[in-house]
Structure formats: structure tokens, C-alpha cells
Amino acid sequence: MHRSAACATTRTRRPAILVRAARAGLAGYRREVHLAALLPTADARRDPAGVVARLCALEDAQETARRAGAASYSPVRHVEILIALLAEMRALSERSARELQPECA
């Protein structure tokens, strides 16, 4: 699955401050800890595309709440989801690239 096909919401513009915060948080992202907190039943090694899809759904819900001005909206949670989404999309992209490379002798 390519980045552009991962989820439609990633092509939608987000406030720059959310994107900057998520990018800054990538360095501290630890899959075992952070992904487990967001998606407790996810197995990123077995189904990385499914994890990205589930994170996209979480992010879409946060974006919808943000745009609606919902009292339940949490900017902290939104950034946490964006960090995980960016990291998992990157990992999925790298995995796909490795699978496409020919094996060396």
C-alpha cells in the first residue's frame, strides 16, 4: 500500500502546528509503547497496512471533532495519533521498498 492510498485523510490539510508537533514527536516514537496505547489489539508486524488503516480512522475521528469544535476533542491525543500514523506509514513505505528490491547474491 502506498502512502497516497493509505488513507484519504492524510491528503487533507491539517493545521501546521499539529503537523510540526507530530514531526517533532517522531524521534521519541516507540512502537511497542505508543502503538499499544492507541491500538491495544494491533499487531504491526503481521498487519502493518491494517494498523495504518486503523490509525487513519482514529485520526479522521479526531479531525472531525476538531473541525466541529467538539468538547471531546483532545489536541494531545490528535498529535499522538498523528505521530503514530506518520511513523507507521514510514515503516510501511520502507518495508514495501525493501520487498521491491532485488536480492543480492
N, C-alpha and C positions, 0 to 999 in steps of 0.2 A: 504494500500500500504506500503510495507516495504521499508526501506532505500535503499537497493540494487536495488529495482525495480523503485525507484523514478525517477531517470534519469541516463542514461549511462555516462554522463559527470562527475558525482561525483566519478566514479571509475577511471577516468583518473588522472594522476598525475598533480599537479599544483606546481608552484614554492613555496618553503617553506615559503618565505617571504609573499606571498599572503595569504597562509593558516594561518600563525601566525597572520597577521593583522586582518583577518576575525575573528579568535577565540578571539582575544583581543577586538574586537568590539562587540562581543555578549553581554557583560554586559550592554552596552548602547543602545541595540536594543529596540526600541519601535514600536510595530506592527502598531499602529494607524498612526504614523508619517512616519516611514520608508517604510512600505509596500505601503502606499498610494502614496508615491512619486515614487516608482518603478512601481507599478501596480495600477493606479488610479481607475480602474473599478473592482478590485478584491474584493471578499467577502470571507475572510479567514474563517469565521465561517460557511458559507454554503458549501464551496467547498475547503477545505484545500488541497486536493490532486491536484486539478486544479491549485491552487496557486503555489504549488511546481513545477508542470509541466511547468507553465509559467516562473517561476524563472529559471528553468533549461534551458529553451530556451534562456532567456536573458544571462545567464552565458555562454552558448555554443557560442553565438554570440561574447561575449567579448573574450573568449578563442581563437576563430578562428581569431579575429582581432589581438590579442596579438601575436599569432604564425606567422601571416602573416606580422607583423611589420606595420600594418595599421596606418596611421596618425590619424585616428578617435579613436584609442584605448585609453581608459582612465583607468589607474590603480586605480584611486579613485572610479570610477563607478564600476569597476570589484570587488573591495573589498566590496563596498556597497551591491552589488548583492550577493556575497558570504556570507556576514553576514546574510542577509535576508534568503538565502537558508538554511544555517545551522540552523538558529533559527526556521524556518518553518518546516524543516524536523524533528527537535527535537520535536516540538509541535505535529506534526502529529504522530510521534512514541509514544509519551506519551498518546495521545488520543486513539490510537489503543490499547495500553496496558491496559488503563482503561476500554475500551469496552470489552476486553477479560477476565477481572477479574470477578469472580462470585460475585453477590451481597450478602452482609452480612445481616443477619436478624436484 
